[in-house]
C-alpha cells in the first residue's frame, strides 16, 4: 500500500468535530493498509490523526523540525520520527516519504504545505496525487479565489486540475487510490 501524507491543523483550540474528522481519517488510512505520513506533532488534528491511525493498527511516520520537538509537541509514539533542521526541510522530507497527499482543514501551516506540493506538481517536480477534503465547505472561499486565478490565467487550468477536491475522507482516499494503482 501507499504512504499518504496528511496535512491538517495542529491547533489546540479546535472544535471537537475537527478532531473527530482527523481521528476518523487516520483510522480509515490504517484500515485501507496505508502508512500515514504527518507533520510529526502530537497536538490538535495532527495528534488525533496519528492516534486514529495507530488505534486501527496503522504505521505512522512523523516529520518534525527540531524547534517543534523543543516545544514538546513531537509525536514520540511514531513508528518513525524524522527530525529536520527547519520547516522548509520538513516539507522536502514529507514529499520524499509520500506517495500521495490529502489535505484536511487547517490554517497557515496546512496551506503552506498544500501549496508547496501543489506548486512543485505544477512544475512537474513530482506527479503524486493530491486531494483536498472540503468538509462542510471549509475550503470553498479559497477554491473560489483559486478558480478566479485560473480564470485570469495566473494559474493554468491544467495546474488547477492537479488538485482534486471532495467533501469526504473516504471519497478522497478513493481518488488517491485510483491514481496510485
C-alpha positions in Angstrom: 0.0 0.0 0.0 0.9 3.7 -0.1 2.5 6.2 2.2 -0.1 9.0 2.3 0.8 12.4 3.7 -2.0 14.2 5.5 -1.8 18.0 6.1 -4.0 19.4 8.9 -4.2 21.7 11.8 -2.2 21.3 15.0 -4.1 24.0 17.0 -5.1 23.0 20.5 -8.2 25.2 20.4 -10.3 23.5 17.7 -13.9 22.3 17.8 -14.2 18.6 18.6 -15.7 17.9 15.1 -12.3 18.7 13.5 -10.5 16.4 15.9 -13.1 13.7 15.2 -12.5 14.1 11.4 -8.8 13.7 11.9 -9.2 10.6 14.1 -11.5 9.1 11.5 -9.1 9.9 8.7 -6.2 8.2 10.5 -8.3 5.1 11.2 -9.5 4.9 7.6 -6.0 5.2 6.2 -4.9 2.4 8.5 -7.9 0.2 7.7 -7.0 0.5 4.0 -3.5 -0.5 4.7 -1.7 2.8 4.1 1.1 4.3 6.1 0.4 7.8 7.5 3.0 10.5 6.9 2.3 13.5 9.1 4.0 16.6 10.4 5.1 14.7 13.5 3.1 16.7 16.0 1.1 15.2 18.9 -1.5 18.0 19.3 -4.6 19.2 17.6 -5.8 17.5 14.5 -2.3 16.2 13.8 -2.3 14.3 17.2 -5.8 13.0 16.6 -4.8 11.8 13.1 -1.9 9.8 14.3 -3.9 8.3 17.3 -6.6 7.3 14.9 -4.1 5.6 12.6 -2.5 3.7 15.5 -5.8 2.7 17.0 -6.6 0.9 13.8 -3.2 -0.8 13.6 -1.6 1.7 11.2 2.0 2.6 10.7 2.9 6.3 11.2 5.9 8.4 10.1 6.2 11.8 11.6 8.4 14.6 10.2 9.0 17.5 12.5 11.5 20.3 12.8 13.8 20.4 15.9 12.2 23.7 17.0 8.8 21.9 17.5 10.5 19.0 19.2 11.9 21.5 21.6 8.4 22.8 22.4 7.5 19.2 23.4 4.8 18.7 20.7 6.5 15.8 18.9 4.6 12.5 18.4 7.1 10.4 20.2 4.9 7.3 19.6 5.5 7.4 15.8 6.9 4.3 14.3 9.4 6.5 12.6 10.0 10.1 13.8 12.3 12.2 11.5 13.6 15.4 12.9 14.6 18.1 10.5 16.5 21.4 11.0 13.8 23.6 9.6 10.2 23.9 8.4 11.4 24.1 4.8 13.4 20.8 5.1 10.4 19.2 6.8 8.3 19.8 3.7 11.1 18.3 1.5 11.2 15.1 3.6 7.4 14.8 3.7 7.3 15.0 -0.1 10.1 12.4 -0.4 8.5 10.0 2.0 5.0 10.2 0.5 3.2 8.6 -2.5 0.2 10.9 -2.2 -1.2 13.9 -0.3 -4.5 14.5 1.4 -5.3 17.9 3.0 -7.8 18.3 5.8 -9.0 21.6 7.3 -6.2 23.7 8.7 -4.6 27.1 8.9 -1.4 28.7 7.5 0.9 25.8 8.1 -1.6 23.4 6.3 -1.9 25.8 3.4 1.8 26.3 3.2 2.3 22.5 2.9 -0.6 22.2 0.4 0.8 25.0 -1.8 4.3 23.5 -1.6 3.2 20.2 -3.0 0.8 21.7 -5.5 3.3 24.2 -6.8 6.0 21.6 -7.2 3.5 19.4 -9.0 2.6 22.2 -11.5 6.3 22.4 -12.2 6.4 18.7 -12.9 8.8 18.1 -10.0 6.6 15.2 -8.9 3.5 13.5 -10.2 2.0 12.4 -6.9 -1.8 12.8 -6.5 -3.3 15.4 -4.2 -6.8 15.7 -2.8 -8.3 18.5 -0.7 -11.1 17.5 1.6 -13.6 20.3 1.6 -15.7 19.2 4.6 -18.7 21.5 5.2 -17.4 23.9 2.6 -14.4 24.8 4.7 -12.2 25.5 1.7 -15.0 26.9 -0.6 -13.9 30.5 -0.4 -10.3 29.6 -1.1 -11.3 27.4 -4.0 -13.4 30.2 -5.4 -10.4 32.5 -5.2 -8.2 29.9 -6.9 -10.7 29.4 -9.7 -10.6 33.2 -10.2 -6.8 32.9 -10.5 -7.2 30.3 -13.2 -9.9 32.3 -15.0 -7.4 35.2 -15.1 -4.6 32.9 -16.3 -2.5 33.4 -13.2 -2.9 29.7 -12.8 -3.0 27.4 -15.8 -6.2 25.3 -15.9 -4.0 22.1 -16.1 -2.3 23.2 -12.9 -5.6 23.9 -11.2 -6.8 20.4 -12.2 -3.9 18.7 -10.4 -5.6 19.3 -7.1 -8.7 17.2 -6.8 -11.4 18.1 -4.2 -14.1 16.1 -2.4 -16.1 16.6 0.7 -15.5 13.3 2.5 -12.4 11.4 3.5 -13.5 8.0 2.0 -14.1 9.7 -1.3 -10.7 11.4 -1.0 -8.9 8.1 -0.4 -10.8 6.5 -3.3 -9.5 9.3 -5.6 -5.9 8.9 -4.3 -6.0 5.1 -4.6 -7.4 5.3 -8.2 -4.2 7.3 -9.1 -1.8 5.0 -7.2 -2.7 1.8 -9.0 
